[in-house]
Amino acid sequence: MTAAPETTLSRTPLYDCHVAAAAKLVPFAGWEMPVQYAGVKEEHLAVRSEAGVFDVSHMGEIETSGPDATAFLQRLVSNDVEQVPVGGAQYALLLRRDGGILDDLFSYRLEPSRWLTVTNAANHAKDLAWFQRQAEEFDGDVTVTDRADDFAMLAVQGPLAREIVGAISGGPLPVRFAVAERRVSGSDALICGTGYTGEDGVELLLAPADAPRVWDELVRRGATPAGLVARDTLRLEVCFHLYGNDLSEERGPIEAGLGWACKEDTGFIGADAVRAVREAGPAQRLVAFTLESGIARQGNPIEGGGEVTSGTMSPSLGVGIGMGYVSADRAAEGTTLEIDVRGRTRTATVRAKPLYRRPDRTETHG
């Protein structure tokens, strides 16, 4: 019997930094990525109290340019991109015609007719092909370019993140949901006022060759290296969606609680399907919950036909938390849920989103 060939994993430009920091490296979306360094709880709480730095260079980038680039994106993604100023950023969904979610994206308007869209790592090839196919059918002047190999991406998050990055930046940092070109520790960078932790901070898009030196400088100035597991526990505490868990092609934006990012009047692909669900009401809704004991995981059944999509132990709250789809009549805050965790019933309670909120912070999406 012939053994199946091993799949070669991609490595980010920061691979040697991770090895030097004794990171635990595992396969993730085709990449060899750090899941933790000193420990998940320590990394998580460092981001909540001070600052952490994440290697997210596995994410993809697509540039859309040309006189009709904005009109093209208006057709392609669910939000109203025409309202985004130059130097602005916007969250949106990429949908099938039946409303199924292909990906969730951030797009940055670099010039009046030039955009950079960040894709999820596992979806980049699929998203790029969708962009290119729709561009061929679009009646306008637009060019779609794969930029994934041109950038490394670092996320610096936490109450001290802006102070740390600002100390090595050649100019003021962009505010939330904005982007600016700056020099960072002597390197050209796009600094984006976005993130995935519920904390303030920025994401840095750099030339791959410059990323290790900038990483080392950020760590030297106090940013704690943080891995993918801490990134997951942080985002789940504030109920940010993870594609492949909480979002998929089999689900639509309304049941996922992302109707706010869908502006059907713009006529985006899938708008009619989204409108129909919004008007009729979804059969299921994505809820957040806490457990009385134990931890629920993706795929655990919820009594009444639901399913857990994400689950973990919350380092900030000290309890098991998660999100899952339940019937719409069981989605109200305070509803008791029974979850089958490997044959054992665990009791959970539907909670308001986000599950964790800083006392001095009300805005959470990023």
C-alpha positions in Angstrom: 0.0 0.0 0.0 1.4 3.3 -1.0 1.4 6.1 1.6 -0.3 9.3 0.7 2.1 12.1 -0.1 2.7 14.7 2.6 1.3 18.1 2.0 3.9 20.8 2.1 2.9 23.6 4.5 3.6 27.2 3.7 5.6 29.3 6.2 5.2 33.0 6.9 8.2 35.4 6.8 8.1 35.3 10.6 8.7 31.5 10.9 12.2 31.9 12.3 11.0 34.4 14.9 8.4 31.8 16.0 11.0 29.0 16.3 13.3 31.3 18.3 10.5 32.1 20.7 9.8 28.4 21.2 6.3 28.6 19.7 4.2 25.5 19.2 3.7 25.3 15.5 0.9 23.3 13.9 -0.8 23.1 10.4 -3.5 25.7 9.9 -5.3 26.4 6.6 -2.2 25.1 4.7 0.3 27.0 6.8 2.7 26.2 9.6 1.5 28.6 12.3 2.2 29.3 16.0 -0.7 28.3 18.2 0.9 29.4 21.4 4.2 30.6 22.9 4.3 30.9 26.8 0.7 29.8 27.2 -2.8 30.6 26.0 -4.0 32.2 29.2 -0.9 34.4 29.6 -1.0 35.6 26.0 -4.8 36.2 26.1 -4.6 38.3 29.3 -1.5 40.2 28.0 -3.7 41.4 25.1 -6.5 42.4 27.5 -4.2 44.3 29.9 -1.2 45.5 27.8 -0.5 44.4 24.2 0.1 41.4 22.1 1.4 40.9 18.6 0.0 38.2 16.2 1.5 36.9 13.0 -1.5 36.9 10.6 0.6 36.8 7.4 -1.4 33.7 6.3 -4.3 36.1 5.5 -4.7 36.9 1.8 -5.0 40.2 0.0 -6.7 41.2 -3.3 -6.3 44.5 -4.9 -9.2 46.0 -7.0 -8.3 49.0 -9.2 -9.4 50.9 -12.2 -12.0 53.6 -12.9 -14.9 51.3 -12.0 -13.3 49.5 -9.0 -15.7 51.0 -6.5 -18.8 50.2 -8.6 -17.4 46.6 -9.0 -17.0 46.2 -5.2 -20.4 47.7 -4.6 -21.8 44.8 -6.7 -19.6 42.2 -5.2 -19.8 42.7 -1.4 -22.7 43.2 0.9 -21.9 46.6 2.5 -22.1 50.1 1.0 -18.6 50.7 -0.2 -19.4 54.0 -1.9 -19.8 55.5 1.6 -16.2 54.7 2.5 -13.8 57.7 2.1 -10.3 57.4 0.9 -8.3 56.1 3.9 -11.4 54.3 5.3 -12.0 50.6 6.0 -15.2 48.6 6.0 -16.4 45.1 7.0 -18.6 43.2 4.5 -19.6 39.7 3.3 -18.9 38.0 0.1 -22.1 36.0 -0.9 -23.4 33.5 -3.3 -26.5 34.4 -5.2 -28.5 32.3 -2.8 -27.2 34.3 0.1 -24.7 31.7 1.4 -21.6 33.3 2.8 -18.4 32.7 0.8 -16.2 34.8 3.2 -16.2 37.8 5.5 -13.8 40.6 4.5 -12.2 43.9 5.3 -11.7 46.3 2.5 -9.4 49.4 2.7 -9.9 52.3 0.3 -6.3 53.4 -0.6 -7.2 55.7 -3.4 -10.5 56.8 -5.1 -10.3 53.8 -7.5 -7.9 51.4 -5.6 -8.9 49.1 -2.9 -7.2 46.3 -0.9 -9.4 43.6 0.5 -8.1 41.1 3.1 -9.4 37.6 2.9 -9.4 34.6 5.3 -6.5 32.3 4.7 -8.4 29.2 3.9 -10.7 31.1 1.5 -8.2 33.2 -0.4 -8.0 31.1 -3.6 -11.7 30.7 -3.7 -12.3 34.4 -3.1 -9.7 35.4 -5.7 -11.4 33.2 -8.3 -14.8 34.6 -7.4 -13.4 38.2 -7.8 -11.9 37.4 -11.2 -14.9 35.6 -12.5 -17.2 38.4 -11.5 -14.8 41.0 -13.0 -15.1 39.2 -16.4 -18.9 39.5 -16.3 -18.8 43.1 -14.9 -19.6 45.8 -17.5 -16.9 48.2 -16.5 -13.1 48.9 -16.3 -11.7 47.0 -13.3 -8.6 45.0 -12.6 -8.3 42.3 -9.9 -4.8 41.5 -8.7 -3.6 38.9 -6.2 -1.4 40.6 -3.7 -1.1 37.8 -1.1 2.7 37.3 -1.7 3.4 41.0 -1.4 2.5 41.4 2.2 3.2 40.1 5.7 0.6 41.1 8.3 1.1 41.7 12.0 -1.7 42.5 14.4 -0.8 44.5 17.4 -3.7 44.6 19.9 -4.4 45.7 23.4 -4.6 48.9 25.6 -0.9 49.7 25.0 -0.8 48.7 21.3 -1.1 52.1 19.8 1.5 53.5 22.2 4.0 50.8 21.2 3.4 51.1 17.4 3.2 54.9 17.6 6.7 55.1 19.2 8.2 53.6 16.0 5.9 55.2 13.4 6.6 58.2 11.2 3.3 59.9 11.9 0.0 59.6 13.8 -1.7 56.3 13.6 -5.1 56.0 11.8 -8.2 55.9 14.0 -10.5 52.9 14.1 -11.8 51.8 10.7 -9.1 53.9 8.9 -5.9 53.1 7.0 -2.8 55.1 6.4 0.7 54.7 4.8 3.4 55.2 7.3 7.0 54.3 8.0 7.2 51.8 10.9 10.7 51.2 12.3 12.1 52.4 9.0 9.9 50.2 6.8 7.0 51.2 4.6 3.7 49.9 5.9 0.0 50.2 5.6 -1.4 50.7 9.1 -5.0 49.6 9.5 -7.1 50.6 12.5 -8.8 47.2 12.7 -8.4 44.0 14.6 -10.0 40.8 15.8 -9.7 40.9 19.6 -12.2 43.5 20.9 -9.3 45.6 22.0 -7.9 48.7 20.4 -4.9 48.4 18.2 -3.7 48.2 14.6 -2.8 45.7 11.9 0.4 46.3 9.9 0.8 45.3 6.2 4.5 45.1 5.4 6.9 43.8 2.8 7.7 40.2 3.8 11.4 40.9 4.1 10.8 43.7 6.6 8.4 41.8 8.9 10.9 40.0 11.1 12.8 43.2 12.1 9.5 45.0 12.9 8.3 42.0 14.9 11.4 42.0 16.9 11.2 45.7 17.6 7.5 45.4 18.7 8.4 42.6 21.1 11.4 44.5 22.4 9.1 47.4 23.2 6.7 45.2 25.2 4.3 43.5 22.8 3.7 39.8 23.9 3.9 37.2 21.1 0.4 35.6 20.9 -0.7 32.6 18.9 -3.8 31.5 17.1 -5.4 29.9 20.2 -5.3 33.2 22.1 -6.6 35.0 19.0 -9.5 32.6 19.0 -10.4 32.9 22.7 -10.1 36.7 22.4 -12.5 37.0 19.4 -15.0 34.5 20.9 -15.3 36.6 24.1 -16.4 39.5 22.0 -18.5 37.3 19.7 -16.6 38.0 16.4 -17.4 35.4 13.8 -14.9 32.8 12.6 -15.4 31.6 9.0 -15.7 27.8 8.9 -17.2 27.8 12.4 -19.9 30.5 12.7 -20.1 31.4 9.0 -20.3 29.1 6.0 -21.8 28.8 2.5 -24.8 27.0 4.1 -25.6 30.0 6.3 -26.8 33.5 5.5 -26.0 36.9 7.1 -29.4 37.4 8.8 -29.3 34.2 10.9 -25.6 35.0 11.7 -26.5 38.4 13.1 -24.7 40.3 10.3 -27.7 42.0 8.7 -26.1 45.3 9.7 -23.4 44.7 7.2 -25.9 44.0 4.3 -27.3 47.0 2.4 -29.6 45.3 -0.1 -30.4 48.5 -1.9 -26.9 48.5 -3.4 -27.8 45.4 -5.4 -24.9 43.2 -4.3 -24.8 39.6 -5.4 -27.1 37.7 -3.0 -29.1 40.8 -2.0 -32.5 39.4 -3.0 -31.9 36.2 -1.0 -30.8 38.3 2.1 -33.9 40.5 1.7 -36.2 37.6 1.6 -34.8 36.1 4.9 -34.8 39.5 6.6 -38.5 40.0 5.7 -39.6 36.5 6.6 -37.4 36.1 9.6 -34.7 33.4 9.9 -35.5 29.9 11.1 -32.4 29.9 13.3 -30.2 32.5 14.9 -26.6 32.5 16.1 -26.5 33.1 19.8 -23.8 33.5 22.4 -23.9 31.5 25.6 -22.1 30.6 28.8 -22.1 27.2 30.5 -22.7 26.3 34.1 -19.7 23.9 33.8 -17.4 22.4 31.2 -16.6 23.5 27.7 -18.7 23.0 24.5 -17.0 22.5 21.2 -17.8 23.0 17.5 -20.3 20.4 16.3 -21.8 19.6 19.8 -25.6 19.2 19.3 -28.0 21.7 21.1 -31.3 20.3 22.1 -34.1 21.3 19.7 -32.0 21.0 16.5 -29.2 23.5 17.1 -25.5 23.1 17.0 -22.5 24.7 18.7 -20.2 26.5 16.2 -17.5 27.8 18.5 -16.6 27.1 22.1 -13.8 27.6 24.6 -12.9 28.4 28.2 -12.9 32.1 28.6 -9.6 33.3 30.3 -11.2 36.7 31.1 -14.5 35.4 32.5 -13.4 32.1 33.9 -16.3 30.1 32.4 -17.0 28.1 29.3 -18.4 30.2 26.5 -19.5 29.7 23.0 -21.7 30.5 20.1 -24.2 28.3 18.2 -27.3 28.2 16.0 -30.6 27.6 17.7 -34.2 28.0 16.5 -35.3 31.6 16.4 -37.8 31.1 19.2 -35.0 30.0 21.6 -32.6 32.9 20.8 -33.7 35.3 23.5 -31.3 36.3 26.2 -31.7 34.2 29.3 -33.0 31.1 27.5 -31.7 27.8 28.9 -30.0 25.5 26.4 -29.0 21.8 26.8 -25.9 20.9 24.9 -24.7 17.3 24.3 -20.9 17.4 25.0 -19.6 13.9 24.1 -22.7 12.2 25.6 -23.0 14.4 28.7 -25.6 17.1 28.9 -24.3 20.5 29.8 -26.6 23.4 30.7 -26.0 26.8 29.0 -27.7 30.2 29.1 -28.1 32.5 26.1 -26.3 35.8 26.8 -26.2 39.2 25.2 -23.3 39.9 22.8 -20.5 40.6 23.5 -19.8 38.2 26.3 -16.9 40.3 27.5 -16.8 44.1 27.4 -14.1 46.4 28.8 -15.6 48.8 31.3 -14.2 51.8 29.3 -15.3 50.4 25.9 -18.6 50.2 24.1 -17.7 49.7 20.5 -16.5 46.1 19.8 -16.6 45.2 16.2 -13.2 45.1 14.4 
